[in-house]
Structures are given as structure tokens and as C-alpha cells.
Amino acid sequence: MGWVTSRWFDYVILFLIMANCVVLGIENPLEKGEKNIFDVLEWIFNISFTLEMIVKITALGFIGHEHCYMRNPWNVVDFIIVIISWVTSFFGNTTVYAVRAVRALRAIRMVSVFPRMRKLVTALLDICV
């Protein structure tokens, strides 16, 4: 389990999440035409996040005990987003592209890694609610 739960593994994944959010922000899903760099990047991100999921499932187990993959809420969110990402990759029409915005939810995961950011988000939520 060692390196899968290490800070460095989390930092690499967080870098990929930030890069994915940037790409989602600058991509125009309505742009028609042949394959472009965004299609290639989408496959790279899908494969990267799928590999992360497989590695964590292999190290932690999928379900059935206290510390398994599916007992962590962030992993459940990641699992759902990976599935949605692959579905949108295979059914790449404009109605499904709207669902791709769900991938931006990965950015929320940074809150779990950086305690100060968690305090900031909690304070903002307290103000708004």
C-alpha cells in the first residue's frame, strides 16, 4: 500500500487534476473537425486516472473491509468520474459533452490534501450558508 497512500502520489495526481481542469477550461467541445490535441489529452487523462484507480483498487481492495477503495468518499467520486469520462469518450456527441463538466469535480479533491484549503472552503461555506 505504501507509495499509493504517499503524499508524492497525491501530488502527481493533483497535478494531473489541475492540468485536466485547465484543458477542460480552454477546450471548445462544440468545435467540429478532425482529431485535435484536446482529443489526445482527453485519452491521456482518462488513461492516467484509470491507472490511478486500478492501482488503488489493487493496493487497497475494492470493497469489503474498512480501508478498501470504495469506503473513501473521494475514491467513490473518482470512480464515478472515471466511468463518466470513458462513457463520454465513446459516445462523443455534444449532448454527452455537458456531462464532461463533472470531471471538474476532481478539483474539489485538493481540499482533502491541503488542510488550509479545507479551512478556507469551510469558512466560505459558513459565510454563504
JOTACOR-V750650 format. One record per backbone hydrogen bond with DSSP energy under -0.5 kcal/mol. NH is the residue of the N-H (numbers start at 1). CO is the residue of the C=O. If there is no record, write none. Layout:
nh=NH co=CO
nh=NH co=CO
This chain:
nh=4 co=1
nh=5 co=1
nh=5 co=2
nh=6 co=3
nh=10 co=6
nh=11 co=7
nh=12 co=8
nh=13 co=9
nh=14 co=10
nh=15 co=11
nh=16 co=12
nh=17 co=13
nh=18 co=14
nh=19 co=15
nh=20 co=16
nh=21 co=17
nh=22 co=18
nh=23 co=19
nh=24 co=20
nh=25 co=21
nh=26 co=22
nh=27 co=23
nh=29 co=27
nh=31 co=28
nh=39 co=36
nh=40 co=36
nh=41 co=37
nh=42 co=38
nh=43 co=39
nh=44 co=40
nh=45 co=41
nh=46 co=42
nh=47 co=43
nh=48 co=44
nh=49 co=45
nh=50 co=46
nh=51 co=47
nh=52 co=48
nh=53 co=49
nh=54 co=50
nh=55 co=51
nh=56 co=52
nh=57 co=53
nh=58 co=54
nh=59 co=55
nh=60 co=56
nh=61 co=57
nh=68 co=65
nh=69 co=61
nh=70 co=62
nh=71 co=68
nh=72 co=69
nh=73 co=71
nh=76 co=72
nh=77 co=73
nh=78 co=74
nh=79 co=75
nh=80 co=76
nh=81 co=77
nh=82 co=78
nh=83 co=79
nh=84 co=80
nh=85 co=81
nh=86 co=82
nh=87 co=83
nh=88 co=84
nh=89 co=85
nh=90 co=86
nh=91 co=87
nh=93 co=91
nh=96 co=93
nh=97 co=93
nh=98 co=94
nh=99 co=96
nh=100 co=96
nh=100 co=97
nh=101 co=98
nh=102 co=99
nh=103 co=100
nh=104 co=101
nh=105 co=102
nh=106 co=103
nh=107 co=104
nh=108 co=105
nh=109 co=106
nh=110 co=107
nh=111 co=108
nh=112 co=109
nh=113 co=109
nh=113 co=110
nh=114 co=110
nh=115 co=113
nh=117 co=114
nh=118 co=114
nh=119 co=115
nh=120 co=116
nh=121 co=117
nh=122 co=118
nh=123 co=119
nh=124 co=120
nh=125 co=121
nh=126 co=122
nh=127 co=123
nh=128 co=124
nh=129 co=125
